[in-house]
Amino acid sequence: MPTPREDQPDRPGGLNPAALSVTDTARTLTRVGGRPITEAMIERDIEDGAPTNADGTINLVHFAAWLVRDMAESASANGGGRGD
């Protein structure tokens, strides 16, 4: 049987990337991205249309796909094409 992680005693087996809280999403993205991501930043993304599950949690794969699409649309709108 898996043992609970020290920093998450109420979550045996760790995080579920298909159902993260805003707090856990911010912490996870900060750890893997190398720059601080705050809960406020995640909340703004949700207000801007980032997908959430019915219970308000975040599927990390869906959220990442939304971020990539949003960045691509922003780059395109700002003339950030490849210049071919």
Rosetta silent file (secondary structure, phi, psi, omega in degrees, C-alpha in Angstrom):
SEQUENCE: MPTPREDQPDRPGGLNPAALSVTDTARTLTRVGGRPITEAMIERDIEDGAPTNADGTINLVHFAAWLVRDMAESASANGGGRGD
SCORE:     score description
SCORE:     0.000 S_00000001
   1 L     0.000  133.507 -178.937    0.000    0.000    0.000 S_00000001
   2 L   -66.640  147.262  177.836    1.417    3.428   -0.921 S_00000001
   3 L   -94.805  145.916  178.618    2.425    5.677    1.925 S_00000001
   4 L   -62.952  145.740  175.418    1.198    9.274    2.068 S_00000001
   5 E   -73.619  146.836 -177.962    3.664   11.928    1.015 S_00000001
   6 L   -57.963  -41.142 -176.487    4.943   14.084    3.851 S_00000001
   7 L   -82.676   -1.329  179.720    3.775   17.335    2.290 S_00000001
   8 E  -142.220   65.469 -174.313    0.320   15.896    1.526 S_00000001
   9 L   -63.648  -22.791 -178.950   -0.723   13.733    4.460 S_00000001
  10 L   -89.340    2.024 -177.690   -4.402   13.795    3.478 S_00000001
  11 L  -124.189   83.921  177.463   -3.693   12.480   -0.031 S_00000001
  12 L   -58.509  134.439  177.718   -2.473    8.905   -0.059 S_00000001
  13 L    83.731   -1.881  175.578   -0.547    8.233   -3.249 S_00000001
  14 L    93.950 -157.356 -174.201   -0.008   11.895   -4.147 S_00000001
  15 L   -86.484  153.525  173.385   -1.765   14.205   -6.573 S_00000001
  16 L  -105.436  107.040 -176.220   -4.292   13.340   -9.252 S_00000001
  17 L   -64.618  -11.833  177.612   -3.271   15.327  -12.359 S_00000001
  18 L   -89.921   -5.359 -177.736   -6.819   14.991  -13.709 S_00000001
  19 L  -154.565   72.041 -179.915   -8.309   16.770  -10.681 S_00000001
  20 E   -98.736  145.505  171.586   -6.016   19.349   -9.086 S_00000001
  21 L   -72.795  166.661  176.097   -7.080   22.235   -6.892 S_00000001
  22 H   -58.232  -42.868  179.529   -6.024   25.746   -7.911 S_00000001
  23 H   -60.325  -48.542 -179.372   -3.422   25.624   -5.138 S_00000001
  24 H   -66.856  -33.821  176.892   -1.995   22.298   -6.306 S_00000001
  25 H   -64.166  -46.169  179.112   -1.986   23.467   -9.927 S_00000001
  26 H   -61.536  -45.634  179.512    0.015   26.570   -8.990 S_00000001
  27 H   -62.218  -44.282 -178.002    2.463   24.537   -6.895 S_00000001
  28 H   -64.198  -47.668 -179.676    2.902   21.902   -9.599 S_00000001
  29 H   -65.664  -33.523  175.400    3.480   24.414  -12.385 S_00000001
  30 H   -64.264  -44.406 -178.467    5.924   26.337  -10.202 S_00000001
  31 H   -65.609  -43.247 -175.209    7.899   23.165   -9.489 S_00000001
  32 H   -88.025  -21.264 -175.506    8.070   21.959  -13.086 S_00000001
  33 H   -93.211  -16.579  177.644    8.245   25.336  -14.810 S_00000001
  34 L    78.573    6.747  174.754   11.073   26.913  -12.890 S_00000001
  35 L  -141.462  152.785 -175.987    9.251   30.185  -12.274 S_00000001
  36 L   -65.713  130.344  172.459    6.659   31.189   -9.705 S_00000001
  37 L  -120.534  124.753 -176.138    3.032   30.566  -10.655 S_00000001
  38 L  -100.294  163.258  175.048    0.506   31.915   -8.172 S_00000001
  39 H   -60.608  -37.908  179.443   -3.037   30.916   -7.372 S_00000001
  40 H   -61.093  -38.075  178.319   -4.116   34.364   -8.581 S_00000001
  41 H   -64.318  -42.716  178.988   -2.544   33.648  -11.970 S_00000001
  42 H   -64.934  -43.971  179.093   -4.452   30.362  -12.232 S_00000001
  43 H   -60.073  -40.456  177.476   -7.691   32.076  -11.178 S_00000001
  44 H   -63.734  -40.869  177.492   -7.193   34.730  -13.897 S_00000001
  45 H   -60.926  -41.803  178.383   -6.666   31.981  -16.466 S_00000001
  46 H   -62.581  -43.521  177.441   -9.923   30.346  -15.354 S_00000001
  47 H   -61.494  -30.550  179.985  -11.700   33.707  -15.671 S_00000001
  48 L   -85.448    2.241  174.749  -10.215   33.982  -19.176 S_00000001
  49 L   114.087    3.793  177.740  -11.681   30.615  -20.180 S_00000001
  50 L   -59.947  141.428 -176.481   -9.254   27.940  -18.970 S_00000001
  51 L   -73.035  144.992  172.402  -11.106   24.637  -18.600 S_00000001
  52 L  -133.178  159.421  173.882  -12.097   23.209  -15.242 S_00000001
  53 L   -74.220  167.205 -178.924  -13.841   20.039  -14.206 S_00000001
  54 L   -57.181  -30.495 -178.445  -17.464   20.189  -13.028 S_00000001
  55 L   -89.948    6.584  178.031  -16.257   20.250   -9.406 S_00000001
  56 L    90.449   -5.992  177.230  -13.918   23.187  -10.032 S_00000001
  57 L   -77.769  171.339 -174.798  -10.731   21.136  -10.095 S_00000001
  58 E  -119.044  129.329  171.712   -8.254   21.366  -12.955 S_00000001
  59 L   -85.950  115.726 -173.091   -7.179   18.627  -15.342 S_00000001
  60 H   -60.926  -36.386  179.043   -3.513   19.450  -15.848 S_00000001
  61 H   -67.447  -45.298  179.039   -3.407   18.074  -19.413 S_00000001
  62 H   -64.893  -39.614  179.359   -6.478   20.065  -20.482 S_00000001
  63 H   -64.399  -44.720  179.652   -5.138   23.172  -18.760 S_00000001
  64 H   -62.736  -40.916  178.123   -1.740   22.830  -20.465 S_00000001
  65 H   -62.714  -40.808  178.171   -3.415   22.381  -23.861 S_00000001
  66 H   -62.814  -43.064  179.217   -5.478   25.508  -23.236 S_00000001
  67 H   -60.418  -44.473 -179.834   -2.321   27.458  -22.304 S_00000001
  68 H   -62.619  -45.921  179.182   -0.534   26.360  -25.479 S_00000001
  69 H   -62.728  -42.231 -179.983   -3.536   27.292  -27.638 S_00000001
  70 H   -63.404  -43.005  178.839   -3.879   30.637  -25.861 S_00000001
  71 H   -64.796  -40.241  179.282   -0.179   31.423  -26.342 S_00000001
  72 H   -64.958  -41.760  178.869   -0.370   30.472  -30.026 S_00000001
  73 H   -65.863  -39.079  178.330   -3.427   32.668  -30.567 S_00000001
  74 H   -65.515  -42.646  179.618   -1.743   35.571  -28.778 S_00000001
  75 H   -63.644  -40.986  179.666    1.421   35.188  -30.844 S_00000001
  76 H   -65.463  -42.852 -179.434   -0.613   35.071  -34.044 S_00000001
  77 H   -67.563  -26.292 -178.891   -2.632   38.154  -33.091 S_00000001
  78 L   -98.714   16.523  179.097    0.589   40.039  -32.282 S_00000001
  79 L    72.312   27.102 -177.487    2.313   39.169  -35.549 S_00000001
  80 L   -87.592   25.528  178.159    4.394   36.473  -33.899 S_00000001
  81 L   -67.169  178.470 -176.889    4.373   34.216  -36.927 S_00000001
  82 L   -79.216  -11.889  177.741    7.518   32.639  -38.318 S_00000001
  83 L    74.720   27.384  179.086    7.878   35.256  -41.019 S_00000001
  84 L   -66.632    0.000    0.000    8.059   32.774  -43.888 S_00000001
